[in-house]
Amino acid sequence: MSFALTEATIRWSRNAVRESMPGTSEQEVLLRWARLTYRAEIEARLRKDGRNLGG
């Protein structure tokens, strides 16, 4: 049950970020979500890595 709640919370928070950034790529949405959820250093590492996070 806790896994389901965690998954739902992550999904809701990503959707909130997505809605606050209309017209933005999924990559940028996920990077912003990482910054808000974790910290700027994580976002910077993801950007440096250059992988496509948008799926």
Wavefront OBJ file of the C-alpha trace (Angstrom):
o trace
v 0.000 0.000 0.000
v 2.814 2.447 0.781
v 4.337 1.760 -2.647
v 1.048 2.673 -4.328
v 0.768 5.882 -2.301
v 4.341 6.862 -3.111
v 3.790 6.169 -6.797
v 0.600 8.254 -6.797
v 2.321 11.140 -5.014
v 5.159 11.167 -7.549
v 2.691 11.064 -10.426
v 0.642 13.935 -8.944
v 3.700 16.082 -8.292
v 5.021 15.548 -11.830
v 1.618 16.428 -13.241
v 1.576 19.628 -11.182
v 4.976 20.611 -12.580
v 3.829 19.726 -16.101
v 0.699 21.878 -15.737
v 2.781 24.810 -14.491
v 4.972 24.652 -17.614
v 2.617 24.484 -20.618
v 4.356 23.856 -23.917
v 7.539 22.628 -22.242
v 9.160 19.356 -23.274
v 8.782 16.332 -21.044
v 12.576 16.411 -20.589
v 12.421 19.912 -19.091
v 9.422 18.991 -16.931
v 11.303 16.034 -15.448
v 14.429 18.117 -14.879
v 12.397 20.770 -13.055
v 10.672 18.051 -11.030
v 14.081 16.618 -10.066
v 15.229 20.063 -8.956
v 12.124 20.633 -6.833
v 12.049 17.124 -5.393
v 15.731 16.583 -4.736
v 18.008 19.553 -5.270
v 19.741 21.615 -7.922
v 22.838 19.394 -7.911
v 20.790 16.395 -9.049
v 19.236 18.413 -11.860
v 22.702 19.595 -12.919
v 24.012 16.026 -13.001
v 21.059 14.904 -15.117
v 21.583 17.786 -17.533
v 25.314 17.061 -17.759
v 24.627 13.388 -18.382
v 22.489 14.423 -21.325
v 20.226 11.392 -21.372
v 16.730 11.682 -22.735
v 14.486 11.571 -19.676
v 11.302 12.212 -21.593
v 10.927 8.629 -22.691
l 1 2 3 4 5 6 7 8 9 10 11 12 13 14 15 16 17 18 19 20 21 22 23 24 25 26 27 28 29 30 31 32 33 34 35 36 37 38 39 40 41 42 43 44 45 46 47 48 49 50 51 52 53 54 55
